[in-house]
């Protein structure tokens, strides 16, 4: 256990959790703590919520760590905070301080677990090829592009139109990128992109338009992560995907 004594305005930082605790005020039986955390991390007071709400938080926690271990960590933090509150109310200052140290210790263990899990996930990602879905109604163009991308180390699936692409996305693990032709029969690029953005499961999917049309002509650049005109510059496309960075939409 790492024992820390904090004065007012000093912080305790958990870098992997991106959480900072700061002692704001110590007055009698009350210690005021400031908690700075990302917007996607809920902060709850155990005495002010029901157990099912705490359990819902546990179920929604997305860190890639052992679930049993995660529940134990969160349970220890929950019990520690409740005990700390009761000890503070009864003016058991020495015992309350020891309890808070135990809570901090559990937070540090959780922070370390998450850091280790992130490292493992990053290692796996580096070992696995990026997954692509190439969508184009021209069989020759589609297979030539897919073949070129496979030679560059990508795992490539293909679809001949938007309807087929949407069926693939519904039934398979999501790819890292969709390369979408805009002008196709049946479900074209516009309609395909609209359905992708309307589906919560697909809302964050990166879709690159690969098209002989321009964004101004087709009027749907808003929903694209990038726009790559034909004749295609494969190097620019590959660089955009391997850098995994937002690409400014090219207006022609």
C-alpha positions, 0 to 999 in steps of 0.5 A: 500500500502506498500511503499518502498524506495530502494537504488542502489543494494537493492532488492525487492523480490516476493517469490511466483512469484520467482522474484527479482527486484534490483535497479542497477543505478539511473542516471538523468531521467533513473532508471536501474532495474535488474529483476531476474525471472525463465526461464519459466516466460517471461520478456517484455518491454511494449514499445517494444512489441505489445498488442497481445503479452502481451495478449498471456502472460496473456492467457498462465499464469498458476497460478490457480487464478481468470482470471479477477483478473489476467488481472486487475493486469497485466493491472495495472502493464503494465499501471504503467510501461508505465506511469513511463517511460513517467514521467521519460522522462519528469523529473517528479521524484516525480510523477515517484517514486509514480507510481513505488510504485503503480507498486510494490504494484500491484506486491505484490498483484499478488504475494500474490494471487499466494501464496494463489492459490498455497496453495489451489491447494496443499490442493486439491491435498492432499485431492484427491487420486493419479490416476494410470493406470495399464497396463498389458496383464495378467488379473490376475496380472493386477487385483490383483495389481489394487486391492492392490493399491486401498486398499492403497488409489489409484484411479486405472484404467487398460488397457490390452495392450499398444494400450488400454492404449494410447486410455485411455490417449487420452480420459481421464484426465491424471493419476499421474502414469502409471504402464507399463508392458514391454512385451505385445501383440499388442503395447508392453511397448517399443512402448507404451513408445515411443508414450507417450514421442513423444506426447507433452501432455504426455511428462511429464507423469510419467511412471514406468516399472513393468516388468519381464524383465530387462532394459538392456534386453529390452533397454528402461530404458531411457524413464522410471521414474522408473523400478520395477522388477517382482516379484514386491515389492509393498511397494517399488512401493507405496513408490516411488509414494507417495513420488513423487520423481524420482526413480533411475532405477534399473538395474538387 
